[in-house]
């Protein structure tokens, strides 16, 4: 292989890698977000740590028992001092809330978890939420460093370096345990489509169960 094209290819690869790292970083050196990371998704399983967290009102909650429960859930990961990726993730979730309307708080729950519990107390999260939340059904969570670390590990979102925390939103069904991770800046419509798909699966499962019940009647 010619050395010059190889060097050019290496330089382009390094430039792309650097650009991608900046786009995924919690904050860029110039204070502005780069191009959105390429969005992609994957099916996953999650584990809910049995720890107590605090919501934006300073009330203790347990993620699985008190918030996820039997609901469909859209869950994001942010920290309030992040000025690039996190506001975009929160804005995406805000659009999901707006488009789902009254379903949020009833069938659907939104949850944002701070990955910086040492700085993000309940009051700080409450102030931060005002820019994005328009209505009920959206919980913003913090807690002790131990509780947050265990929670994030169970959800596959732990990173010891805040600046390398990737944009990530989880969508799932607390009843069936079906979850999908969405990396990058995902279109709100994609997340809503998944919510609607999970909701339709519930309706189908209920209809099937009713039909099976009638079939076994004497």
Buried (B, 14 or more C-beta within 10 A) or exposed (E): EEEEEEEEEEEEEEEEEEEBBBBBBBBBEEEEBBEEBEBEBEEEEBEBBEBEBBBBEEEEBBBBEBBBEEBBBBBBBBBBBBEBBBBBBBBBBBBBBEBBEEBBBEBBBBBBBBBBBEEBBBEBBBEBBEEBBEBEBBBBBBBBEEBBBBBBEBBBBBBEEBEEBBBBBBBBBBBEEBBBBBBBBBEBEBBBEBBEBBBEBBEEEEEEEEEEEEEEEE
